[in-house]
Amino acid sequence: MMHILRSLALFVMLLAATPAVHAQGCAACKTNAAQAGAEAQRGLRRGIAVLLIPSLIIFTGVVFLAYKHRAGTHE
C-alpha cells in the first residue's frame, strides 16, 4: 500500500512541475481549419474520429486484459 502511495505522490509532483501545455497545435493550423469551408471542417472532424476511435478501442482492450489477468489477492 505504501508503494502505491509513494508512486501516486511522485506522479502528482511530476505533474505539478510540468509547464502548462494546453493546445500544442500551431496557430497557422488552427487558423486554416477555422477558415475552411463546411465540407473541409466535416472532413477534419471525421479524420479526428478515425484516429481517435481505434486508439480508444485498443486502450480499453489493454486495460480490460490487465484487469482480467491481474495478480492480486482475491478476498
C-alpha positions in Angstrom: 0.0 0.0 0.0 2.8 2.4 0.8 4.4 1.7 -2.6 1.2 2.8 -4.3 1.0 6.0 -2.2 4.6 6.8 -3.0 4.1 6.3 -6.7 1.0 8.4 -6.7 2.8 11.2 -4.8 5.6 11.1 -7.3 3.2 11.2 -10.2 1.4 14.2 -8.7 4.7 16.1 -8.0 5.9 15.5 -11.6 2.5 16.5 -13.0 2.6 19.7 -10.9 6.2 20.5 -12.0 5.4 20.4 -15.7 4.6 23.6 -17.5 1.1 24.1 -19.0 1.0 22.6 -22.4 -2.6 23.3 -23.5 -3.4 23.0 -27.2 0.1 22.4 -28.6 -1.2 23.0 -32.2 0.3 25.8 -34.1 -1.7 29.0 -34.7 -1.5 28.6 -38.5 -3.2 25.2 -38.4 -6.0 26.5 -36.2 -6.5 29.5 -38.4 -6.6 27.4 -41.6 -9.0 25.0 -40.1 -11.3 27.8 -38.9 -11.3 29.4 -42.3 -12.0 26.2 -44.1 -15.4 25.5 -45.6 -18.1 23.4 -44.1 -17.0 20.3 -46.1 -13.4 20.6 -45.1 -14.4 21.0 -41.4 -16.5 17.9 -41.6 -13.6 16.1 -43.1 -11.3 17.2 -40.3 -13.9 16.0 -37.7 -14.1 12.6 -39.4 -10.3 12.4 -39.6 -10.1 13.1 -35.8 -12.7 10.3 -35.2 -10.9 7.9 -37.5 -7.7 8.4 -35.5 -9.4 8.5 -32.0 -11.8 5.5 -32.1 -9.2 2.7 -32.8 -6.9 4.2 -30.2 -9.7 4.1 -27.6 -10.6 0.6 -28.5 -7.0 -0.6 -28.2 -6.6 1.2 -24.9 -9.8 -0.2 -23.5 -8.8 -3.7 -24.5 -5.4 -3.4 -22.9 -7.0 -2.1 -19.6 -9.6 -4.9 -19.7 -6.9 -7.6 -20.2 -4.7 -6.1 -17.5 -7.7 -6.1 -15.1 -8.7 -9.6 -16.1 -5.2 -11.1 -15.6 -4.1 -9.1 -12.6 -2.1 -10.9 -10.0 -3.7 -9.6 -6.8 -5.2 -11.0 -3.7 -8.8 -12.2 -4.1 -10.5 -11.8 -0.8 
